[in-house]
Amino acid sequence: MISPATHPPPNELTTPSPLLDPQGNLKQVGWSRQPLLDCNLEAARVYPLRGFHRWRIKRWDYYGVTTATRFFSFTLADIGYLQQVFAYVVNFESGECHEETLTLPLGRRVYLPLNSSEGKSTFDNGRVRLIFDAEAQGRRLQINWQRFAGRYLAAEIFLHMPPQHESMNIVIPIEGKRFYHNRKANCLPAHGWVEYAGERFELEPQTALGNLDWGRGIWAYRSFWVWASASAFLPDGRTLGLNLGYGFGDTSAATENAVVLDGRIHKLGAVDFAYDPHCLKSPWKMTSPDGRLALDFVPSIERVAKTDLLVLSSEVHQIFGFYRGTFLADDGERINLEGLRGFVEEHHAKW
């Protein structure tokens, strides 16, 4: 029998520090259960001309909320050359997906704080307003989009995220002095409401869960990644979140692979993905070589988002569906997963 608790997770960070030293080198590389690093992006030193760094740093705050019938998502992003504000609504019953994106070349209207644990992320142009406020016990989201896909979208959501709720935090080098600093939080009980296309959806912590994808870094111009995620309830009432991925960076020090069980990280090492890149709606498999994780993913709904601005491009295929399989927790408990709603994502970018 595998006893994961006898093998400490590699490169777990436990000491706060700046993200970068004065020469632009990563001070620490690895992962942590809580955000520990001060994201001092002003110290980046990838290029000889310091003024050029502003155009190469990528930053985003992405939130999703999963309910029994819908997935709601809201994002503020600044990728240097341009800023983006977007939201989408996926209807699990009909398979419909409605999305709206504002692209702001050389924009300065999106404000994103340096660190993930404090401050407000904002955009407001009078017609579209998104505010993400990091509070002591969670995240408060305020959305008002007057002409969202020809309709009206508004939301007031509080995602419960007390300090003891663990998240997957990672910092890894990509090439040279480029790096990826990310925080992913799953299974955040959601309370509030969403109004969309004349319908009002009440969000209750017993039935709605949020997730956060907070990213900062300097990527290679051509980038690729795969991301698998879920925030769901087990039959016994516990919450279980999945965060799996690969595709870029030096993951020899740490991966972002983890299962979040009732707010606690169960860290995984390598996870192998098997899927058909030419037919993403075919079944996927995710397995860990140590035998702790064995998952099948059955796709259902595909969302495609493309941006093509000649030298800059992005193509995202996000597929919603269901996970089934087994997971071995740190204490040796084997958990069976059946019909766990979530998504996978494949992303190609030139940025």
C-alpha positions, 0 to 999 in steps of 0.5 A: 500500500502507498503511504504518501505521508511518509514522503514529504512533498518536495520543495515546499516553501515555508519562509516569506521573502521577496519574489525577486532579488535586486538582480532579478533572480528568483529568491525561492523556487517551489510551492507553498500552501499559503502565499508567502512571496512579496511579488516585487515585479519592479525588480524584474531584470530579463532585458537590458532596457528596464523600461521594456519589462512593462510590456513583457510582464503578464498579470491576471485575476480570474474567478469562476463560480460553479453551480448545479446549472451554470458556470460564471467567470470574470477576469481582469488581465494585463499582458503588457501590450494590452489589457483584457476584461472578459466574462462568460456564462456556461449553461450546463443544461443547454450547452450554450456559452455566452462571452464578452471581451473588452480588449484595450491595446496599450490600456491603463484602465485595469488596475491589479495589485501586486499581491494576491492577499490584499487590495482591489482589482478594478476596471470601470469605463462607465458601461462595464465595471468589475471590482475584485476586493480581497478581504480578510475572510474572502473575496468580494466580486462586484460585476455590472456589464450593461451590454454583455452579449446583447444582454445585462449581466450583474453580480454581487458575490462573496467567496469565503476564503478564511486564512486557514483555507489552503491554496496552491502557490507556485513559483518556477523559472521558465527560461533565463530570468523569466518566471511563473508565479501563480496562486490557485484556490479551489472550493471557495463557498459562494454567497450572493447572486448573479443576474443574467438575461432577465434571470436571477441566480441565488448563490448559496455556500451549500451548492455553489463553489468558487475558484481563483486563478491569480497569475503573475510572471514573464513568459516566453513569447510562445507559450502553451499549457494544459490546466485541469480544475474542479471545485465540487462536493463529495457525497459525504458533504466534503469539498474536493478541488482539483488543480493539475497542469503542465506545459511550461517552465522548469517543474523539477523543483515543483509542480502545481498538481494538487488535490484540495480536500476540505480546504487542505492541500494534498500535494502531488508530484508529476501527473501524466495527461493522455488526450487527443489534441486534435479532438479535445472532446474525446475522453482524457486520462490523468494519472500519477506515476506513484499511483495516488491519482487515476482519473478519467475526464468525460467532456461535454461542453467546449468553450473556445476563445480566440484573440488574433492581433498579428504578433499577439495571439491566444487560443483557449479551448476550455472543455467542461465535463465530469471526472471519475476515478480515485485519489489517495489522500495524505493519510491513506484514505482512498477517495472515489470520484464519480461525476465530479463536475469540472473542466480541462483547458488547452491554451496556445499563446504568442505574447 
